Amino acid sequence: MQVIENDAVIVVTVAEDQCAALWKTVEPYLEMGKKSVVLDFTNVNFLNSVNIAAIISTRNKVVAGGGKIAVAEVKDRVKSVFRVLKLERLFDLNQDLAHAKLAVK
């Protein structure tokens, strides 16, 4: 996973095979007081149950810590998984990276 801090927003470029480590990637930034997180799904084509659990867990921990989290660049195939699981209630699935950054500020 690649992490870039851009305008006080932490942008995590997610790789589908690394979702299980998502919280361990985000946690240090939250501990430093960074509360705006965007998960960039440009490289994600498939999600399994472990990946989904890691995404939901990370989202819940960020929100519990007073932060905001958004997803960006979600492909249609992945959107359908989010929708089947009713996760569009937690995430706006139609944001590009620029809009996701604005949403968490």
For each residue, the residues with C-beta under 8 A, 3 or more apart:
1: 12 13 14 15 18 21 22 25
2: 12 13
3: 10 11 12 13 25 29
4: 10 11 13
5: 8 9 10 11 29 34
6: 9 11 101
7: 101 105
8: 5 34 36 105
9: 5 6 36 37 38 101 104 105
10: 3 4 5 26 29 34 36 37 38
11: 3 4 5 6 38 40 97 101
12: 1 2 3 22 25 26 37 38 39 40
13: 1 2 3 4 40 42 43
14: 1 18 19 22 39 40 41 43 44
15: 1 18 19 43 44
16: 19 43 44 45 46 47 51
17:
18: 1 14 15 21 22
19: 14 15 16 22 44 47 50 51 54 55
20: 50 51 54
21: 1 18 24 25 54
22: 1 12 14 18 19 25 26 39 54 55 57 58
23: 26 27 54 57 58 61
24: 21 27
25: 1 3 12 21 22 28
26: 10 12 22 23 29 30 37 58 61 62
27: 23 24 30 31 61
28: 25 31 32
29: 3 5 10 26 32 34 37
30: 26 27 33 34 35 37 61 62 65 67
31: 27 28
32: 28 29
33: 30
34: 5 8 10 29 30 37 67
35: 30 62 65 66 67 68
36: 8 9 10 67 68 101 104 105
37: 9 10 12 26 29 30 34 62 67 68 69 70 104
38: 9 10 11 12 69 70 71 72 97 100 101 104
39: 12 14 22 55 58 69 70 71 72
40: 11 12 13 14 43 72 73 97 100
41: 14 44 71 72 73 74 75 78
42: 13 72 73
43: 13 14 15 16 40
44: 14 15 16 19 41 47 74 75 78
45: 16 75 77 78
46: 16 77 78
47: 16 19 44 51 52 55 78 81
48: 51 52
49: 52 53
50: 19 20 53 54
51: 16 19 20 47 48 54 55
52: 47 48 49 55 56 81 85 87
53: 49 50 56 57
54: 19 20 21 22 23 50 51 57 58
55: 19 22 39 47 51 52 58 59 71
56: 52 53 59 60 87 90
57: 22 23 53 54 60 61
58: 22 23 26 39 54 55 61 62 69
59: 55 56 62 63 69 90 91
60: 56 57 63 64
61: 23 26 27 30 57 58 64 65
62: 26 30 35 37 58 59 65 67 68 69
63: 59 60 66 67 68 69
64: 60 61
65: 30 35 61 62
66: 35 63
67: 30 34 35 36 37 62 63 104
68: 35 36 37 62 63 103 104 105
69: 37 38 39 58 59 62 63 104
70: 37 38 39 91 92 95 100 101 103 104
71: 38 39 41 55 74 91 92 93 95 100
72: 38 39 40 41 42 95 96 97 99 100 101
73: 40 41 42 95 96 97
74: 41 44 71 78 79 82 93 94 95
75: 41 44 45 78 79
76: 79 80
77: 45 46 80 81
78: 41 44 45 46 47 74 75 81 82
79: 74 75 76 82 83 93
80: 76 77 83 84
81: 47 52 77 78 84 85
82: 74 78 79 85 87 88 91 93
83: 79 80 86 87 88 93
84: 80 81
85: 52 81 82
86: 83 89
87: 52 56 82 83 90 91
88: 82 83 91 92 93
89: 86
90: 56 59 87
91: 59 70 71 82 87 88
92: 70 71 88 95 100 103
93: 71 74 79 82 83 88
94: 74
95: 70 71 72 73 74 92 99 100 103
96: 72 73 99 100
97: 11 38 40 72 73 100 101
98: 101 102
99: 72 95 96 102 103
100: 38 40 70 71 72 92 95 96 97 103 104
101: 6 7 9 11 36 38 70 72 97 98 104 105
102: 98 99 105
103: 68 70 92 95 99 100
104: 9 36 37 38 67 68 69 70 100 101
105: 7 8 9 36 68 101 102
